[in-house]
Amino acid sequence: MDPVADIGADIAGSYRAFARHCAAGGSPAYARICEELAQDEEVLGLVASLPEGAKRQPNLLLGAVRFLGGPVQTWQAWREWLVGHWGEVRSVVLERRTQTNEVRRCATLLPVLASIPGPLALLEVGASAGLCLYPDRYRYSFDGGAEVGPAQSPVLLECATSGGVPVPDRVPQVVWRAGIDVNPLDAGDEGDVRWLESLVWPGEAEAVRRERLRGAASVVAADPPLLVEGDLVERLGEVAAWAPEGATLVVFHSAVLAYLPRERREAFERAVGRVRGRWVSNEGWRVFPGWENAEPVVDTDFTLAVDGRVVAYTGGHGQSVAWV
């Protein structure tokens, strides 16, 4: 076996898989680019020159190109720009991380959070800029119904439901919020917010997602959360201990653990089991495939679980929630 060829095949496979994800997620431009990239030996070689693991992620490379102003209209234009600006792209990839802060996921988390006796102390691992730490500061509309949440909020999160979702009539009371991230971002920093915008996929929903992100960043920048730099396994117990007495601690994460190797996911599961409070997981089903009912009908949906028990399947960008 040729190890170089094996690396190229692995990278090609990951980009083909991401192409399918983009096609299902409403980004045909990214789907085309990733499909073509998987067949281009020169570009595969460039990706293979990056450090193994997270730095070869499709979303990171695509985001770096957009951050630097590269095109996405066609594969040929994208390829020529990438090859011509590879040094700059490589620098951004090495400096940054995939830290998509899709605030709309709060809509799929809300039915769970509102059902937990409060007040709540929220601890998000993989928090990025902490936009999902403010479920009580956004407005919601489920299935086009009446809005829930503070009327003055600049952010409206719309979500479709099915399967008898217990749609709440209020937002939870949150008295403490903190996040852990290996590279916390600042919602008040223009460069950090622009990086988050660069991770938004091109497509019909792009403008709305950018507007939501900017609105949420303004909410967070006005009242910044406690964001702790560090490993989510190693620092979980320490930060969880800071939560105030009298509040229900909720440790949660969304589209985070998929970026960790299996042994670290298992280590996190053990660590969260030692923490007092509740655990809310919103991840691709392959993160914890052994859970009962882990696999959704739609492969690109996330699996929402409370304390290891699957309760719903959710759209990856927070657009839908289907109760189990």
N, C-alpha and C positions, 0 to 999 in steps of 0.2 A: 504493500500500500504506500502511496506517495503522500506523506503528511501535508505537503503544501497543497496538493489537490484536495485533500480532505478538508482543510481549513476553508478553501474557496467554496467547496460544496456546502459546508455548514453555513457560511455567510449567505450564499445564494438561497439556501433553504429558509433562513430567517427573513430575508427580504421578500421572498415569495409569500410567506405566511403574513407578513405585514401588509403586502399588497392586497391580500384578501380582506384583511381587517379594514384597510382604508376604503376598499370598494364598498364594503358593508356599512362603513361609517360615513359615507357621503363625500369622499374625497377621491374622485376619479383621477385627478392629476397625480396625486401621490401613488395611487395604485399603478398607473402607467410607468412612472419613474422607477418604482421598486421592481416591477416585472422586468423592465429592460436592464436595470442594474444587475439583476441576478444572472443575466446572460452575457455581461460585458467583462471580459477577462482583465482588461486594464483597470477598470474602476474597482472590480473585486480585489485586485492587487493593492489598490490604495487603501481600501477599507481594512484589508488584512494587515497592512503596515501599522495600524492603530493597536494600542494595547488590547490584549485579549479580554473579553468580557463586555462590561457595560459600555465601553467606548466605541464598540462596533454596532451599537443599537441603531436601527433605522431611524427612529424618531429623533435621536440626538444628531445624527448626520444631517437629516433633512432640516431640522431646526437651526443648525449652524449655518447652512446655506441661506436660509431666509433671514437670519439675524444679520448677515453680511450684505443683504440686498440681492441675492441671487434669484434667478427666474424659476418659475414652476410651470409655465405654460406648456412646454413640450419637453420630451426626453432629450432631444438633441441640444436644445438651448441649455438645459440644466447640466448636461454632461460636459459641454464645452466650458461652461462657467466653472464647474467644479474642478476640472483638470487645470484650468488656467489660474485658479485661485486656491489650489490645494494647500499651500502653506498657511494661508489665513484660516481656511476651514479647519485644518488640523489643530491650529492653536485654540480655536474656539471649542472644538470637541474636547481637547485636553483640559481646558479651563472649566467648562460648564458640565452640567448633568441634566438628564431628562427629569424635569420637575414640573410636569403639567399640573396646574392648579385649577382643575375644572370645577368651578364653584357650583355649577348646576347639580353636581352629585349630592349636594345638601338636600335637594328635593327627594332623592331616593332614600336618604338617611333619615329624613324628618319623621316618617311614620314610626320608625324604631325609637328614635331619640325622644319623641313626644310620649311614648308609652312607658318610658322608664321613670320611676318616681324621682322627683327632683327635690331641691335644685341640683343642677348638674355641674360637675367639674370635668371639663373636656381635655383629654390629652391625645393629640394626634401624632402618630409616628409617620415619618416621611412627610412632614408638614409643609415643605417648600416655603412659601411666603405666608402660610397660615390662613388663606382665604376660606378654607372649609371649617375653620374654628368658630365661625360666626353664624351658625344656623338660626340664631335668634334675631339677627339683624337684617334678614332678607325677607322679601315677600314671596308668597307661593300661590300658584294656581294649579289645581289638579283637575285634569279633564276639562279645562276651560271654566271651572266653577268659581265660586267666590274666593277672593284673595284672603290669605292668612298671613299674619305678620305685620310688622310696623308699617303704617301707611306712608311714612316719610322716607322709607328705604329707597335708594336709587336702583336697587336690583330686584327684578322680578324673575322668578324661576318657575317655568311651566313644565308640567310633567304629566304624561299619560299613564293611567293605571289599568290593571286588569286582575282578575282573580280575587276580588274582595279585599283590596288594600284598606287597612284601617286609616283612612285619611284623617289627619288631626284637624281640630278646629282652633288650634293655638300653636304657638311656637314654645319650645321649652324655656325654662328659666335657667340661664347659665351664669354662674357666679365666679367661675375661674376657668381660664383656658391657657393651655401651654402646648408647645409642639417640640418634637425632636427631629433634627435633620442633620445629615452629614455636611450640608452646605445651606444653612438657612438663607432665604432671600428676604429682602426688605421691600414691603409693599409701597414704601414711600420713596424708593430709589428708582429713577427713570430707567436706568440700564437694566435693573432686575425685572421691572415690569415689561420692558421691551423684549427681554429674553422669554418671558412667559408668553407674550404675544407671538413670538416666533415659533413656539411649539404648537400653536393653533393650526390645525390642518386647513389647507386651502379647499374651498368648496362653497356650496350654497349657504351653509350655516356659519361661515367664517366671520362675517361682519357682526352678526348677533353675538357670537361667542366672544369676540374682541370687546364689544361694548359691555357685555356682562363682566368680563375680567376687569376692565377699567373701573366699572362701578364698584365691584367688590374690593378692588385695591384701595379705592378712596375710603371705603368703610374701615378697612383694616389700618390704613395709614393714620386715620384720625384717632385710633385707640389701639396701638400695637399690642400684640399678645407677647407672652413670654416664649421666646424661641431659643432652644438650647442646641448648641452644636454638638454632635456626637453620634455614636452608633446606637441604633434603635434597640438592640438587644442589651448592650452594656449599660445604657443609661436609663432604661425603662423604670426599673425599681426605684432608683434615686429620685427621678422627677415625679413619679407617681406619689411618692411619699410627701411631696410638697402640697398636694391637694388639700384643701381645707376640710376640717372635720364638719360633719353635718351635711355634706354634699355627696351625691352619688358620683363616684369616679367612673367615667366612660373612656376607655382606651379604644381608639378607632383608627382605621386606615383605609385608603381607597386607591387602588391601582399603584401599590407600593411594593408589596412583597414579591410580586412577579419578577422584580429586578434582582432578587436575592437568590443565591444558590439554595438548593433544597435543604442542606444542613443548617443554614442560617434561619430559614423559615421554621424548621423544627425547633431550633434554639429559641426563636421568638415565641413560639407557641408555649414552650415550657416556661419562659420568663413571664408571659402575660398570665399564665395560670397561677403564678405566685403573687400576683397583685390583687389587692382587694378591689372590688368593683366589677363592672361589666365590660365585655369585649365585643366590639362591633367590627366585622370584617367585610369589606366590599371589594372583591378581587376576582380575577379570572378563575374559573373553577379548577384549573390545573394547579393552583397554588396549594389547595388542600383537597386533592381528589378523593381522599378516603372518607370525607363527610357524607352522610346519607343525603341523597338528593342534590349532590354537589353539581352535577352536570346540567346546565340549562338546555332548553330546546334549541335556542339560537346560540350557536357556539361562541359568537362574539359578545354575548351578554356577560355581565358580572354575576357572581353569586354573593348574595347578602346573607350574612349569618350573625347570630347573636349567641355569644358564649359557645361557639362551635356548632350551633343548630341552624341549619339553613331555613330562612323564612321567606326569601324572595329572590327573583332574578331581576337585574337592573340593566338599563342601557348604559353603555360604557361612558357616555357623556352626560348621564343623568336625565335622559329624555323620557325614560319609561321605567315603571316598576310593576312586576307581576308577582303577586303573592302566591306562595306555595300552599 
